[in-house]
Each structure stands twice: as structure tokens, then as C-alpha cells.
Amino acid sequence: MTETIDTPAAATAATAAARTPTASDRPAKLARIRDLLEARGAHELHLTAPENLAWLLDGARIQVPYAGPPVVSAVVDRDGGIRVFALANEVDRLAAEELGGLELHPVPWSDSLPDPAPGGLLDTDAVAELRAARAVLLPGERARYAALGAEIARLASAALREARPEHTERDLAAELARGIVAAGAEPAVLLVAGASRLAWRHPLPTEAPLGRRAMAVVGARRHGLVVNLTRWVRFGPADAAGAAADPAGAAADPAETDATSCLLEVEADAFAATRPGRPLSEALADIRASYPRHGFDAEEWTRHHQGGPTGYLGRDPKATPATHDIIRAGQAFAWNPSARGAKVEDTVIVDDDGIRVLTVDPEWPTTTVRGLARPAELEL
């Protein structure tokens, strides 16, 4: 379920428009905050966490180091008033490039951002409620998310198509990082495993060569929203007959092919389990049961987290047996079932009428699983 745009010029214009933050969603966000304040009997909410500030402030870049502390805080009252406090040395840049239209209250860089006033609610004391407030994406968020997903999918494809067996994992990671930054985004996760390191579920890049087969895992943030995807590339023919004709090639291991095919069925079960109104713990229980049903060890699900909701955090939250958040229509997810030498992951939005995949490159090879196009291994 993907949208298409007819011409390159139209595509460029649409992407540029979607990259531009809009405040049109803010009244809905303020209404969600007002409901929270009324439920908690507080007169104002003090926002300090990066995910909450990026959400309220339409994806403004409120950190300097990518994973550093915010250089702003914000206070929202029941009437929808917003007061933004910022370190004084950042105020001019923020006003010019990130937070135009909001009055900024400077705080000396040598001081801490202010604490909540008496009667105020601190966001770190309302984690679950604010997670629920962020969950259902608003129209502007959906547009920006879709544009980011398509861009990151395309640039990941481009980097992988240029990869060669002799390139190192760090070479590929560097190309992925270059593309992410060129797209106006920030790398949140960059994992690469060549053939010698496919046993690791979180393969931080090394100087190992890619070899006959490689996996790339990408997380990228723009306007506060994070997209996640995993892609595979194989160098050489995909069958034994092809390998015989080309001795330098690397035929697909039948066990790898079977694991990938079975894992796509686990992912399809994950999508089927992600129904609005269900607790995350129930969806995870279905995923857990799916592994042995499709030929994997019953404990396979314990060897790597399975993902969960996403949005203003890479996992918001990570699904566990004790996570009872309710799945909402209009919420983003990134499930990532995995097994030894196999993993699948994309960023999707769960709507009442089905799954919409955001991280789609129309040029990447796919296979259809229960009516949904899923990424196949790229053969070079």
C-alpha cells in the first residue's frame, strides 16, 4: 500500500514539501497535553526529554550532539500556552532555523534549564501518558515520515548496489552515513555484517570484508522521527547451477534461503498480530508462538528483541511480555524478527485497513508474502 508520484519534478517537490516542518499539527498535540494535565490535576507540563520536545516542536533539532541532552526545555499550560527556554548561546540559531514563531527565553549556558514550578508535571513522571500522546501520527507527521522512509530506502539501496565483496563493513557504513546526512537526517543506528560476522544480531561495523553476503541495518532521524530498515546483499549467483558456471560466485546456502523465507512468515504473523486495541504484550506473544510454527527453535525470539512501536524513538517502546501499551490505529511500528543469518525489518504504519510500508524503494527486489511486497536479497 504505497503512494506513487508520476514525474521526477513532482516527486522532488513533494519530498521538499514533506521535509518542511509545519505547525498545523500543534493544536492537536496541545489538546492531547491538555487532556493529560486535566487527568493528572496539574496546571502545566514541563518537557525535557528529546522525544517529547521534538514531538511538540514539530521535529525541531533540539540537540547538538546527536544523542546529547536537549539545549531547550518547554512548558505547556492548560490553555495551550508554550514557553520555551533555551541556552543563551543557542537562541539566535534556534530562532532563525528551528523554532521560528516561538518566543525563546534565554538561560546562561553555564546554568541549568529551569526546573518545573510548583504544581507542574515533569514529563519524566508521565512517560506512559506521553508515549500514548505521541503514538497516533498526525497528518503533517505522516507526510514527513513517508518522505523520510522513501528517501532512506532509496539511499540504502544506492549504497548497497555500489558495494563489493572486498569492501569493508566500515566502507559500507560510511556510504550509508554519507547518504543519511546528505538527506538532512541523522544516523541513529548503523550496523553492517559481512559474511564472517552474520552470527551477530547487532554487528557494529569493523574492518572485516563484506565477502559473499552482507547485511545492513539503518536507523535515521529527521524532524525527530526515526525510520528503521534492514537489507541484504549477495555477491554471486543465487543457485548452485549459477555457481558452477561461475566458480568465483557464491551460491546461496539452502539453509539461509529457507531461514529467510520462514522469517518472512514470522514477520507476516507479526503484522497480523498488530491490531488496534490489542496490548503490545499480546502481539509479542503471537510473534513468540510464530517462531516454532515456522520451523525455528521455540527460544529464537529470546536471542534478539522483536522491535515494536517507533516514531520519536527508535522503539517507543520496545515490546516485551510486560509491555501493555495499547496498539493504536495510525501508529508506526518497526518489527524486526531475526534468526541466525536472517533478519527482516521495515518501518510501517498500522491503520484500520492494513499495513502501509514507509521504507519502500520501488527498484529494490521484492517477494510477495500474504499480499504484501517484502524486501528480497539483492543479488549482484
N, C-alpha and C positions, 0 to 999 in steps of 0.2 A: 504494500500500500504506500506508494511513493508518488510525489508530485513531479511533473516534468515541465520544463520551460523550453519553448520552441527554438529560440535563437540564442547564440552566444552573447549578443548585446543585451538581450533581455535577462539572461542568466546573470551577467555581470551587474546589471542594475539592481536586480532582485537581491543578489548577495550583498551589495553595498548597502542597500536599504536595511537589510536584516542585521548587518553589522552595527548599525547606528542605534544606540540605546534610545528608548522613548519613555517618557514619564506617564504614558497613558494607562499603564497598569497600576500606578501607585495608589489611586483611590481604593482599588480592591484590596491591595495589601494593607492599607491603613484601616480598612473596615475589619480585616481579619485580626489586626492588632487590637482594635477597639473591643472586639468580642473577647479576646484573651484577657485584656485588662478588666473588663467587667466580670468575667468568670473568676478572676483572681482577686477582685476587690482592690486593685491598685490604680493609681491615677496616672502613672506614666511608666513606660518601658525603656530601659537603658540597654542599648545594643552595643556589644563589644566584640562578639565573635565574627570572624571573617565571613562565614556563610550567611549570617543574618544581615550584616551590613551590605554585602554585595546584593542580596535579595532586595532589601528595601531601597537601595540606591541604584537600582537598575543596572547592576553589573559594573559599577564604577571600580576602578583599580584602587583599592584602599590599603594595599600592602606595597612595600618597596622590595625587600627580598620576597621571592615568590611565595615562600612558606613562612614569612616573618609575621610579626604582630601588626595589626592594623595601625595606621597613623591617624585614624579618626575614630570617634565614637558618636553615637546618635541617641537622642532622647525623643521619644514619641509620646504625646499625651492623648487623652481620650478624645479630644476634639480634632485630632489629626495634625496637630502642630508638630513640626520637626525642628529640633535644634541639633546642629552638627558641630562637634568640637574637633579641631584638627591641630596637630603640631604646627607651630608658627612657621617653621621653615618650609612647610609643605603647602601652606594655604594658597599662595598665588598660583602654583601649578595646578592644584586641585580645582580651584575656581575656574581656571582657564580651560582645563582639559577633561575634568572628570565630574565635577559637581556644580556646573553652571546652573544658576537659578536658585540655589540654596544659600542661605546666609551661613557663613562659617565663623565660628568663634575660636580665635587663635589661643593656643596654650603653649607656653615656652617649651622648646624642645627638651629642656633639662627637667621639666616636670612630668608627672604622670597625667594621663587623661582623667577627667573628674570621675569620682565615684557617684553612684546613684544617690539622689536626695532621699530623705526620709519619706516613706510611703511609696517609693518607686520599686519597680520589679526589675531585677537584673536578668538578662537573657540566659545566663548560665544556670539560673534557678527555674527556668521554664523550657528546658531543652526539648522535651517531648511535644509540648504545645506548639513551639515554634517550628519544629520539624513538620508537624501536621499543617501549619500555616503555609509553609513553603511547598508542600507536596504537589498540589494541583497547579499545573503550569497555566499561566495567563496568556492571552493572545500574543503579546509582544515577546514574552519569554519563548513561546513555542516557535515563533518565526526566527528568533536569534539562534535557538537550539538547532533547528532544522538546517539553517545555513552553516553553522559550525560543523554539524555532523557530516554534511555532504563535503565540505572543504577538507576536513581531516581525513575522511575516507579516500578522497582523491589524492591527497599528498602522500598518504601512506602507500597507496598503490604505486605512485610515481617512484618513490624511494625503493620499493621492493622490486620494481621492474628493472631498475638500474643495478641491483645487487648482483654480485658474482661470488662463486664459491670461495675464491681466495680472499675476498673482503673480510675484514674482521667484524665481530659484533659491534665494536665501537664505531667502526666506519658507518655501519647501517644506522646506529643510534644517532650519530652526528647528522646524517642526512635527514632523518625524521625530525630531529630538533630544529634544524635549519628551516624546514618547511613549516613547522608549527609557529615559530617566531615570525616568519615571513607572512603568515596568515593573521598576524596580530593577536596570536594566542600565546599561552604559556605552557610549557611542558609540566604536566603533573605526574605522569608515570612514563618511563621509557625502559622497556625490558626487551632484550634480544637474546635468543639462544640459537647457537649453531648446532650442527648435528651432534657434537660431542657433549652438549650440555642440556639436551632436551629433557632430561630427568628432573630438572629443577622447575618448580612451579613459578618462582619469582626470580628469573635469571637476570640479574643486573649485568650489563654488558661488560665483556672482557676483551682481551686481545685474541681470543680463540677465533679461528676462521669459521665462516659460515658452513663450509663443507657442502654435503649433498642436500641438506634440508635445513630450514631455519624458521623460527617463529618470532614475530614482532608484536609487542603489546604496547599500545599507545593510550595515554590519558592526556587530554589537552583542555585547558580552561580559557574561555573568552567570555567577557561580560559576566563573570562569576560562575558560569555554567560549565560543567565538565562532561566531555564525551569520552567514552572508552570503547576500544575495539581491539581485537586480536586477529592477525592474519598470518598465513603460512605460505612459504615458497619452497619449491623443489627444483633442483638443478639436474636436469636429465630426464629421460623418458619415464613415463608413469607405468610401464608394464615390462614384464620380463622379455617379451619379443623385441621391444624397442631397445632394451639394454643389450640384447645380443647383437643387434645391428650396430649399436654404438657402444663399444666396450668402455668408453670414457664416461658414459652415462651412469646414473644411479637409479635402478628400478625401485619402484615403491615396494616397501615391505608389506606383505598382505596384512600383517598384524596391525601396522599403522593405519592402513586403509580401513580395516574393519573397526578399529577403535574410533576413528574419526566419524565414520558412518553411524556407529552406535551412539556416539556422543551427541550428534545432531538430533537423535531421537530423544535423548535426555533433555536437551535444550527445548525441543518441541513440547515435552511434558512440562518443563518449567513455564513456558509461555501459557500453556493451558491452565496451569495452576494459579497464574497471576490474574485473578478475577477480582474486580472491585467488590469491596465489602468483606473480603476474607482477611484474617490476620496473617502477617508475614510468616509466623511460625507454622501455620497450616500449609502455606505454599512450599516452605522449605521441607516439610515432612513429605510432601508429594515428590519433590525432587530427590530426596534421600531414597525413597522407595523405588524411584525410576532406575537408579544405577544397576541393582541386581536384575531388574526386569529386562534390561538391555545388555546383559552379559558381563557386567563389571562386578568386582568384589563388592560386597554389601557395605564395606567400610570405606569405599573410594571417596565418598563425599567428605570424609573427615580429613583428607590429605590436602585439601585446599578449600578456602572459603568459596561459597557458591555465588557471591555477589549480592544483589538486592537493589533497592531504590537508589537512584542517583539524582543529580541536579546541581545544587550549590556545594556539594561534597562528592567525592568520588563514589562513596557509598553512603547513603543518607536514610537509614543506617545500613550496615552490613546485616544481612539476615542471619539469625541464629535461632535455635529452638526456643529461646527465651524472649524473642522479639515479637511483640504482639501488636505493633502498629497495624492499622487497617489500610489495606490497599485501596487507593482512590482512582477513579477514572480521571484521565488527564495527567497521570503521574509517570515520571520517567524511571526506567529500570535498566540495569546492566547485569544480567545474569552471566556467570562465567563457569559453567561446568567444565571439568577437566579430568584427565586421566594421564597416565604416563605416556608422553609423546603425543598428546592430543588436548586441544583446548578450543573453545569457541566462545566468542564474546562480541556483542554489538550493543549500542545504546538504542533503546526503543521507547516509545510512549504507549502506555496501555490505555486504550479508550474503550468505551462500552461496546463498540462494534469490532474490536480486534486490536491487533498489534501493528504499529507503524514503526518501521525501522528508520532511524535517523542517519546512521553511519553507512550510507549506500554510495558506492561508486558504480555506475551502470556498466563500466568497462571491465569490472572485476568478474572472474568466472564464478558462477553460482550453481548450486544444486537445489532442487525444489524439495522441501520437506513439509508435508501436510499443507500444501498450497502456498507456502511462504518461501521466497528465494533466500537461500542462505549461502554465505561465502564458502567457496571451494578452495582447494590448494592451488596456488598459481604455479604452473609448470613452465620453466624457462629452458 
